[in-house]
Amino acid sequence: MPRPTPPDERVLTRRRQVGEQIRRVREHHNLTQQDVCGRSGIDVASYSRIEQGHSSPKLDTLIRIADAIGVPLADLVR
């Protein structure tokens, strides 16, 4: 099975920006990563990779994060 093509730099940059936005929104609501993980059911390591831009979350995961923080989904991907 061939290896998947890695994302180009534009995609990696945008992924990091989304992760930074999620962190900013979380901190604005005075929540820790553990708070969001407890509310969303996402493990801390996976959530940390999302905020750092090392992982691309599925839409369902983004919805769970938005709900855990208490914001519209759009606030996480601006």
C-alpha positions as a Markdown table, in Angstrom:
| # | Residue | x | y | z |
|---|---|---|---|---|
| 1 | Met | 0.0 | 0.0 | 0.0 |
| 2 | Pro | 1.5 | 3.3 | -1.0 |
| 3 | Arg | 2.2 | 6.0 | 1.6 |
| 4 | Pro | -0.1 | 8.9 | 1.6 |
| 5 | Thr | 1.3 | 12.2 | 0.3 |
| 6 | Pro | 2.1 | 14.6 | 3.1 |
| 7 | Pro | 0.2 | 17.8 | 3.2 |
| 8 | Asp | 1.8 | 20.8 | 1.5 |
| 9 | Glu | 3.1 | 23.7 | 3.6 |
| 10 | Arg | -0.1 | 25.8 | 3.1 |
| 11 | Val | -2.2 | 23.1 | 4.7 |
| 12 | Leu | 0.3 | 22.6 | 7.6 |
| 13 | Thr | 0.3 | 26.4 | 8.2 |
| 14 | Arg | -3.5 | 26.5 | 8.3 |
| 15 | Arg | -3.6 | 23.4 | 10.6 |
| 16 | Arg | -1.3 | 25.3 | 13.1 |
| 17 | Gln | -3.5 | 28.4 | 12.9 |
| 18 | Val | -6.6 | 26.4 | 13.7 |
| 19 | Gly | -4.8 | 24.8 | 16.6 |
| 20 | Glu | -3.7 | 28.2 | 17.9 |
| 21 | Gln | -7.2 | 29.5 | 17.6 |
| 22 | Ile | -8.6 | 26.6 | 19.5 |
| 23 | Arg | -6.1 | 27.3 | 22.3 |
| 24 | Arg | -6.9 | 31.0 | 22.3 |
| 25 | Val | -10.6 | 30.3 | 22.6 |
| 26 | Arg | -10.1 | 27.8 | 25.3 |
| 27 | Glu | -7.9 | 30.1 | 27.3 |
| 28 | His | -10.3 | 33.0 | 26.8 |
| 29 | His | -12.9 | 30.8 | 28.6 |
| 30 | Asn | -10.4 | 30.1 | 31.4 |
| 31 | Leu | -10.4 | 26.4 | 30.6 |
| 32 | Thr | -7.5 | 23.9 | 30.8 |
| 33 | Gln | -6.9 | 21.2 | 28.3 |
| 34 | Gln | -8.0 | 18.8 | 30.9 |
| 35 | Asp | -11.3 | 20.7 | 31.3 |
| 36 | Val | -12.0 | 20.5 | 27.6 |
| 37 | Cys | -11.0 | 16.8 | 27.5 |
| 38 | Gly | -13.2 | 15.9 | 30.4 |
| 39 | Arg | -16.2 | 17.6 | 28.8 |
| 40 | Ser | -15.6 | 16.3 | 25.3 |
| 41 | Gly | -14.3 | 12.8 | 25.9 |
| 42 | Ile | -11.1 | 13.4 | 24.0 |
| 43 | Asp | -7.9 | 12.2 | 25.5 |
| 44 | Val | -5.4 | 14.8 | 26.6 |
| 45 | Ala | -2.6 | 13.7 | 24.2 |
| 46 | Ser | -4.9 | 13.8 | 21.2 |
| 47 | Tyr | -6.2 | 17.2 | 22.2 |
| 48 | Ser | -2.7 | 18.6 | 22.7 |
| 49 | Arg | -1.7 | 17.4 | 19.2 |
| 50 | Ile | -4.7 | 19.3 | 17.8 |
| 51 | Glu | -3.8 | 22.5 | 19.6 |
| 52 | Gln | -0.1 | 22.2 | 18.5 |
| 53 | Gly | -1.2 | 21.7 | 14.9 |
| 54 | His | 0.3 | 18.2 | 14.7 |
| 55 | Ser | -3.0 | 16.5 | 14.1 |
| 56 | Ser | -6.0 | 17.2 | 11.9 |
| 57 | Pro | -9.2 | 16.6 | 13.8 |
| 58 | Lys | -12.3 | 15.3 | 12.2 |
| 59 | Leu | -15.4 | 17.5 | 12.1 |
| 60 | Asp | -17.0 | 15.4 | 14.8 |
| 61 | Thr | -14.1 | 16.1 | 17.1 |
| 62 | Leu | -14.2 | 19.8 | 16.4 |
| 63 | Ile | -17.9 | 19.9 | 17.2 |
| 64 | Arg | -17.2 | 18.1 | 20.5 |
| 65 | Ile | -14.4 | 20.6 | 21.3 |
| 66 | Ala | -16.7 | 23.6 | 20.5 |
| 67 | Asp | -19.5 | 22.1 | 22.6 |
| 68 | Ala | -17.1 | 21.5 | 25.5 |
| 69 | Ile | -15.9 | 25.1 | 25.4 |
| 70 | Gly | -19.4 | 26.4 | 24.8 |
| 71 | Val | -18.8 | 28.3 | 21.6 |
| 72 | Pro | -20.1 | 28.0 | 18.0 |
| 73 | Leu | -17.9 | 25.8 | 15.8 |
| 74 | Ala | -17.1 | 28.8 | 13.6 |
| 75 | Asp | -15.2 | 30.4 | 16.6 |
| 76 | Leu | -12.6 | 27.5 | 16.4 |
| 77 | Val | -11.8 | 27.8 | 12.7 |
| 78 | Arg | -11.7 | 31.6 | 12.1 |
